[in-house]
Amino acid sequence: MAIGTWFIAGLIVGFLANKLIVRTGEGLMRDFGLGVAGAALAGALFGAVSTPDASVINVFGLIVTLAGASAALVVYHTLYPHVRAG
């Protein structure tokens, strides 16, 4: 998949994770960065192990990219939980 797709998918997943996990809006830029990094890593790994035809934008590649971004955010927020007020 194209690097631009990884970037956009990472931003979307980072924003959604920030709203679902943190809920206060704190660390939005960090979540964007983690989402993009996870999406890029998953996309690069998928591209390395798949056929050249699979590296174009397709549904499976998008799912892999979204899963990588989500995994990066879940791992981070599991290892470094935030104390929630209330």
Order of alpha helices (4+ residues) and beta strands (2+ residues): alpha-alpha-alpha
